[in-house]
């Protein structure tokens, strides 16, 4: 009977250990996913900033062309 009790305790301990391992892996996976999402968001923000800068350069170039044209017409 004592041997059975010891074996049951070992099984319980083994199960607790596996549960802790699964939980730890799930947490690590969540951290990896969050890091990947953060990197992706930063890249998107950087691309958006580049796009806005390009639009601003294009607007300035168009305005400069219009100014030059108006000055030539005068």
TINU-183829 format. One record per atom (N, C-alpha, C): x negated, y, z; chain; residue number from 1; atom name. Coordinates in steps of 0.05 Angstrom, whole numbers, always signed. Atoms other than C-alpha are relative to their C-alpha. Layout:
X->X | Y->Y | Z->Z | c->A | k->NUM | a->CA
...
end
This chain:
X->-17 | Y->-24 | Z->+0 | c->A | k->1 | a->N
X->+0 | Y->+0 | Z->+0 | c->A | k->1 | a->CA
X->-18 | Y->+25 | Z->+0 | c->A | k->1 | a->C
X->+17 | Y->-23 | Z->-1 | c->A | k->2 | a->N
X->-56 | Y->+47 | Z->+17 | c->A | k->2 | a->CA
X->-14 | Y->+5 | Z->-27 | c->A | k->2 | a->C
X->+13 | Y->-2 | Z->+26 | c->A | k->3 | a->N
X->-90 | Y->+32 | Z->-49 | c->A | k->3 | a->CA
X->+19 | Y->+13 | Z->-21 | c->A | k->3 | a->C
X->-20 | Y->-12 | Z->+18 | c->A | k->4 | a->N
X->-26 | Y->+48 | Z->-87 | c->A | k->4 | a->CA
X->+3 | Y->+30 | Z->+6 | c->A | k->4 | a->C
X->-3 | Y->-28 | Z->-7 | c->A | k->5 | a->N
X->-20 | Y->+114 | Z->-49 | c->A | k->5 | a->CA
X->-24 | Y->+16 | Z->-11 | c->A | k->5 | a->C
X->+24 | Y->-13 | Z->+10 | c->A | k->6 | a->N
X->-92 | Y->+132 | Z->-67 | c->A | k->6 | a->CA
X->+2 | Y->+3 | Z->-30 | c->A | k->6 | a->C
X->-2 | Y->-1 | Z->+29 | c->A | k->7 | a->N
X->-79 | Y->+115 | Z->-140 | c->A | k->7 | a->CA
X->+21 | Y->+21 | Z->-9 | c->A | k->7 | a->C
X->-20 | Y->-21 | Z->+6 | c->A | k->8 | a->N
X->-16 | Y->+158 | Z->-141 | c->A | k->8 | a->CA
X->-11 | Y->+28 | Z->+4 | c->A | k->8 | a->C
X->+12 | Y->-26 | Z->-5 | c->A | k->9 | a->N
X->-54 | Y->+216 | Z->-112 | c->A | k->9 | a->CA
X->-20 | Y->+7 | Z->-22 | c->A | k->9 | a->C
X->+19 | Y->-5 | Z->+22 | c->A | k->10 | a->N
X->-108 | Y->+208 | Z->-165 | c->A | k->10 | a->CA
X->+15 | Y->+8 | Z->-25 | c->A | k->10 | a->C
X->-16 | Y->-7 | Z->+23 | c->A | k->11 | a->N
X->-55 | Y->+209 | Z->-219 | c->A | k->11 | a->CA
X->+12 | Y->+28 | Z->+2 | c->A | k->11 | a->C
X->-11 | Y->-27 | Z->-4 | c->A | k->12 | a->N
X->-23 | Y->+271 | Z->-189 | c->A | k->12 | a->CA
X->-22 | Y->+21 | Z->-5 | c->A | k->12 | a->C
X->+23 | Y->-19 | Z->+3 | c->A | k->13 | a->N
X->-91 | Y->+305 | Z->-186 | c->A | k->13 | a->CA
X->-8 | Y->+3 | Z->-29 | c->A | k->13 | a->C
X->+7 | Y->+0 | Z->+28 | c->A | k->14 | a->N
X->-106 | Y->+285 | Z->-257 | c->A | k->14 | a->CA
X->+21 | Y->+17 | Z->-16 | c->A | k->14 | a->C
X->-21 | Y->-15 | Z->+13 | c->A | k->15 | a->N
X->-39 | Y->+313 | Z->-280 | c->A | k->15 | a->CA
X->-2 | Y->+30 | Z->+6 | c->A | k->15 | a->C
X->+3 | Y->-28 | Z->-7 | c->A | k->16 | a->N
X->-50 | Y->+378 | Z->-243 | c->A | k->16 | a->CA
X->-23 | Y->+12 | Z->-15 | c->A | k->16 | a->C
X->+24 | Y->-9 | Z->+14 | c->A | k->17 | a->N
X->-119 | Y->+384 | Z->-274 | c->A | k->17 | a->CA
X->+7 | Y->+5 | Z->-30 | c->A | k->17 | a->C
X->-8 | Y->-3 | Z->+28 | c->A | k->18 | a->N
X->-90 | Y->+373 | Z->-344 | c->A | k->18 | a->CA
X->+18 | Y->+24 | Z->-4 | c->A | k->18 | a->C
X->-19 | Y->-23 | Z->+2 | c->A | k->19 | a->N
X->-35 | Y->+424 | Z->-332 | c->A | k->19 | a->CA
X->-16 | Y->+26 | Z->+2 | c->A | k->19 | a->C
X->+17 | Y->-24 | Z->-2 | c->A | k->20 | a->N
X->-87 | Y->+476 | Z->-310 | c->A | k->20 | a->CA
X->-16 | Y->+4 | Z->-26 | c->A | k->20 | a->C
X->+15 | Y->-2 | Z->+25 | c->A | k->21 | a->N
X->-129 | Y->+461 | Z->-372 | c->A | k->21 | a->CA
X->+18 | Y->+10 | Z->-23 | c->A | k->21 | a->C
X->-18 | Y->-9 | Z->+21 | c->A | k->22 | a->N
X->-69 | Y->+469 | Z->-418 | c->A | k->22 | a->CA
X->+8 | Y->+29 | Z->+3 | c->A | k->22 | a->C
X->-7 | Y->-28 | Z->-5 | c->A | k->23 | a->N
X->-49 | Y->+534 | Z->-385 | c->A | k->23 | a->CA
X->-24 | Y->+18 | Z->-7 | c->A | k->23 | a->C
X->+23 | Y->-17 | Z->+6 | c->A | k->24 | a->N
X->-120 | Y->+561 | Z->-390 | c->A | k->24 | a->CA
X->-4 | Y->+3 | Z->-30 | c->A | k->24 | a->C
X->+3 | Y->-1 | Z->+29 | c->A | k->25 | a->N
X->-124 | Y->+543 | Z->-464 | c->A | k->25 | a->CA
X->+22 | Y->+18 | Z->-12 | c->A | k->25 | a->C
X->-21 | Y->-18 | Z->+10 | c->A | k->26 | a->N
X->-57 | Y->+577 | Z->-476 | c->A | k->26 | a->CA
X->-6 | Y->+29 | Z->+4 | c->A | k->26 | a->C
X->+8 | Y->-28 | Z->-6 | c->A | k->27 | a->N
X->-82 | Y->+640 | Z->-442 | c->A | k->27 | a->CA
X->-22 | Y->+9 | Z->-19 | c->A | k->27 | a->C
X->+22 | Y->-7 | Z->+18 | c->A | k->28 | a->N
X->-146 | Y->+639 | Z->-483 | c->A | k->28 | a->CA
X->+10 | Y->+4 | Z->-29 | c->A | k->28 | a->C
X->-12 | Y->-3 | Z->+27 | c->A | k->29 | a->N
X->-105 | Y->+630 | Z->-547 | c->A | k->29 | a->CA
X->+14 | Y->+27 | Z->-2 | c->A | k->29 | a->C
X->-14 | Y->-26 | Z->+0 | c->A | k->30 | a->N
X->-62 | Y->+691 | Z->-528 | c->A | k->30 | a->CA
X->-20 | Y->+23 | Z->-2 | c->A | k->30 | a->C
X->+21 | Y->-21 | Z->+0 | c->A | k->31 | a->N
X->-125 | Y->+732 | Z->-516 | c->A | k->31 | a->CA
X->-12 | Y->+2 | Z->-29 | c->A | k->31 | a->C
X->+11 | Y->-1 | Z->+27 | c->A | k->32 | a->N
X->-154 | Y->+712 | Z->-584 | c->A | k->32 | a->CA
X->+20 | Y->+13 | Z->-20 | c->A | k->32 | a->C
X->-20 | Y->-11 | Z->+18 | c->A | k->33 | a->N
X->-88 | Y->+729 | Z->-619 | c->A | k->33 | a->CA
X->+2 | Y->+30 | Z->+4 | c->A | k->33 | a->C
X->-2 | Y->-29 | Z->-6 | c->A | k->34 | a->N
X->-85 | Y->+797 | Z->-584 | c->A | k->34 | a->CA
X->-24 | Y->+14 | Z->-11 | c->A | k->34 | a->C
X->+24 | Y->-12 | Z->+11 | c->A | k->35 | a->N
X->-157 | Y->+812 | Z->-604 | c->A | k->35 | a->CA
X->+2 | Y->+2 | Z->-30 | c->A | k->35 | a->C
X->-4 | Y->+0 | Z->+29 | c->A | k->36 | a->N
X->-142 | Y->+793 | Z->-676 | c->A | k->36 | a->CA
X->+19 | Y->+22 | Z->-8 | c->A | k->36 | a->C
X->-20 | Y->-20 | Z->+6 | c->A | k->37 | a->N
X->-81 | Y->+837 | Z->-676 | c->A | k->37 | a->CA
X->-12 | Y->+29 | Z->+3 | c->A | k->37 | a->C
X->+12 | Y->-26 | Z->-5 | c->A | k->38 | a->N
X->-120 | Y->+896 | Z->-647 | c->A | k->38 | a->CA
X->-19 | Y->+7 | Z->-23 | c->A | k->38 | a->C
X->+18 | Y->-5 | Z->+22 | c->A | k->39 | a->N
X->-174 | Y->+889 | Z->-700 | c->A | k->39 | a->CA
X->+15 | Y->+7 | Z->-26 | c->A | k->39 | a->C
X->-16 | Y->-5 | Z->+24 | c->A | k->40 | a->N
X->-122 | Y->+886 | Z->-755 | c->A | k->40 | a->CA
X->+13 | Y->+28 | Z->+1 | c->A | k->40 | a->C
X->-12 | Y->-27 | Z->-3 | c->A | k->41 | a->N
X->-87 | Y->+948 | Z->-728 | c->A | k->41 | a->CA
X->-20 | Y->+22 | Z->-4 | c->A | k->41 | a->C
X->+21 | Y->-20 | Z->+4 | c->A | k->42 | a->N
X->-152 | Y->+986 | Z->-725 | c->A | k->42 | a->CA
X->-8 | Y->+3 | Z->-29 | c->A | k->42 | a->C
X->+6 | Y->-1 | Z->+29 | c->A | k->43 | a->N
X->-168 | Y->+968 | Z->-797 | c->A | k->43 | a->CA
X->+22 | Y->+15 | Z->-15 | c->A | k->43 | a->C
X->-22 | Y->-13 | Z->+13 | c->A | k->44 | a->N
X->-99 | Y->+990 | Z->-819 | c->A | k->44 | a->CA
X->-1 | Y->+30 | Z->+6 | c->A | k->44 | a->C
X->+2 | Y->-29 | Z->-8 | c->A | k->45 | a->N
X->-107 | Y->+1056 | Z->-781 | c->A | k->45 | a->CA
X->-23 | Y->+13 | Z->-15 | c->A | k->45 | a->C
X->+23 | Y->-11 | Z->+14 | c->A | k->46 | a->N
X->-175 | Y->+1067 | Z->-813 | c->A | k->46 | a->CA
X->+7 | Y->+4 | Z->-30 | c->A | k->46 | a->C
X->-8 | Y->-2 | Z->+28 | c->A | k->47 | a->N
X->-147 | Y->+1053 | Z->-883 | c->A | k->47 | a->CA
X->+20 | Y->+23 | Z->-4 | c->A | k->47 | a->C
X->-19 | Y->-22 | Z->+2 | c->A | k->48 | a->N
X->-89 | Y->+1100 | Z->-870 | c->A | k->48 | a->CA
X->-14 | Y->+27 | Z->+1 | c->A | k->48 | a->C
X->+15 | Y->-25 | Z->-2 | c->A | k->49 | a->N
X->-138 | Y->+1154 | Z->-849 | c->A | k->49 | a->CA
X->-15 | Y->+6 | Z->-26 | c->A | k->49 | a->C
X->+13 | Y->-3 | Z->+25 | c->A | k->50 | a->N
X->-178 | Y->+1143 | Z->-912 | c->A | k->50 | a->CA
X->+19 | Y->+9 | Z->-22 | c->A | k->50 | a->C
X->-20 | Y->-6 | Z->+20 | c->A | k->51 | a->N
X->-115 | Y->+1146 | Z->-954 | c->A | k->51 | a->CA
X->+9 | Y->+30 | Z->+3 | c->A | k->51 | a->C
X->-8 | Y->-28 | Z->-5 | c->A | k->52 | a->N
X->-94 | Y->+1212 | Z->-921 | c->A | k->52 | a->CA
X->-21 | Y->+20 | Z->-9 | c->A | k->52 | a->C
X->+22 | Y->-18 | Z->+9 | c->A | k->53 | a->N
X->-163 | Y->+1242 | Z->-933 | c->A | k->53 | a->CA
X->-1 | Y->+2 | Z->-30 | c->A | k->53 | a->C
X->+0 | Y->+0 | Z->+29 | c->A | k->54 | a->N
X->-160 | Y->+1222 | Z->-1006 | c->A | k->54 | a->CA
X->+23 | Y->+18 | Z->-11 | c->A | k->54 | a->C
X->-23 | Y->-17 | Z->+8 | c->A | k->55 | a->N
X->-91 | Y->+1254 | Z->-1013 | c->A | k->55 | a->CA
X->-7 | Y->+30 | Z->+4 | c->A | k->55 | a->C
X->+7 | Y->-28 | Z->-6 | c->A | k->56 | a->N
X->-117 | Y->+1318 | Z->-980 | c->A | k->56 | a->CA
X->-20 | Y->+10 | Z->-21 | c->A | k->56 | a->C
X->+20 | Y->-8 | Z->+20 | c->A | k->57 | a->N
X->-177 | Y->+1319 | Z->-1028 | c->A | k->57 | a->CA
X->+13 | Y->+5 | Z->-27 | c->A | k->57 | a->C
X->-14 | Y->-3 | Z->+26 | c->A | k->58 | a->N
X->-131 | Y->+1310 | Z->-1088 | c->A | k->58 | a->CA
X->+17 | Y->+26 | Z->+0 | c->A | k->58 | a->C
X->-16 | Y->-25 | Z->-1 | c->A | k->59 | a->N
X->-85 | Y->+1366 | Z->-1064 | c->A | k->59 | a->CA
X->-18 | Y->+25 | Z->-3 | c->A | k->59 | a->C
X->+19 | Y->-23 | Z->+2 | c->A | k->60 | a->N
X->-145 | Y->+1413 | Z->-1055 | c->A | k->60 | a->CA
X->-10 | Y->+3 | Z->-28 | c->A | k->60 | a->C
X->+10 | Y->-1 | Z->+28 | c->A | k->61 | a->N
X->-171 | Y->+1395 | Z->-1124 | c->A | k->61 | a->CA
X->+22 | Y->+11 | Z->-18 | c->A | k->61 | a->C
X->-21 | Y->-11 | Z->+16 | c->A | k->62 | a->N
X->-103 | Y->+1409 | Z->-1155 | c->A | k->62 | a->CA
X->+4 | Y->+29 | Z->+4 | c->A | k->62 | a->C
X->-2 | Y->-28 | Z->-6 | c->A | k->63 | a->N
X->-98 | Y->+1475 | Z->-1119 | c->A | k->63 | a->CA
X->-22 | Y->+16 | Z->-12 | c->A | k->63 | a->C
X->+23 | Y->-14 | Z->+12 | c->A | k->64 | a->N
X->-167 | Y->+1494 | Z->-1142 | c->A | k->64 | a->CA
X->+4 | Y->+3 | Z->-30 | c->A | k->64 | a->C
X->-5 | Y->-1 | Z->+29 | c->A | k->65 | a->N
X->-148 | Y->+1477 | Z->-1214 | c->A | k->65 | a->CA
X->+21 | Y->+22 | Z->-6 | c->A | k->65 | a->C
X->-21 | Y->-20 | Z->+4 | c->A | k->66 | a->N
X->-85 | Y->+1519 | Z->-1208 | c->A | k->66 | a->CA
X->-12 | Y->+28 | Z->+4 | c->A | k->66 | a->C
X->+12 | Y->-27 | Z->-5 | c->A | k->67 | a->N
X->-125 | Y->+1578 | Z->-1179 | c->A | k->67 | a->CA
X->-17 | Y->+8 | Z->-24 | c->A | k->67 | a->C
X->+17 | Y->-6 | Z->+23 | c->A | k->68 | a->N
X->-176 | Y->+1573 | Z->-1235 | c->A | k->68 | a->CA
X->+16 | Y->+8 | Z->-25 | c->A | k->68 | a->C
X->-17 | Y->-5 | Z->+23 | c->A | k->69 | a->N
X->-121 | Y->+1571 | Z->-1287 | c->A | k->69 | a->CA
X->+12 | Y->+28 | Z->+2 | c->A | k->69 | a->C
X->-13 | Y->-26 | Z->-5 | c->A | k->70 | a->N
X->-86 | Y->+1632 | Z->-1256 | c->A | k->70 | a->CA
X->-21 | Y->+23 | Z->-4 | c->A | k->70 | a->C
X->+21 | Y->-20 | Z->+3 | c->A | k->71 | a->N
X->-152 | Y->+1670 | Z->-1253 | c->A | k->71 | a->CA
X->-8 | Y->+4 | Z->-29 | c->A | k->71 | a->C
X->+7 | Y->-2 | Z->+29 | c->A | k->72 | a->N
X->-167 | Y->+1655 | Z->-1326 | c->A | k->72 | a->CA
X->+23 | Y->+15 | Z->-15 | c->A | k->72 | a->C
X->-22 | Y->-14 | Z->+13 | c->A | k->73 | a->N
X->-97 | Y->+1680 | Z->-1345 | c->A | k->73 | a->CA
X->+0 | Y->+30 | Z->+6 | c->A | k->73 | a->C
X->+1 | Y->-28 | Z->-6 | c->A | k->74 | a->N
X->-110 | Y->+1746 | Z->-1311 | c->A | k->74 | a->CA
X->-20 | Y->+14 | Z->-16 | c->A | k->74 | a->C
end
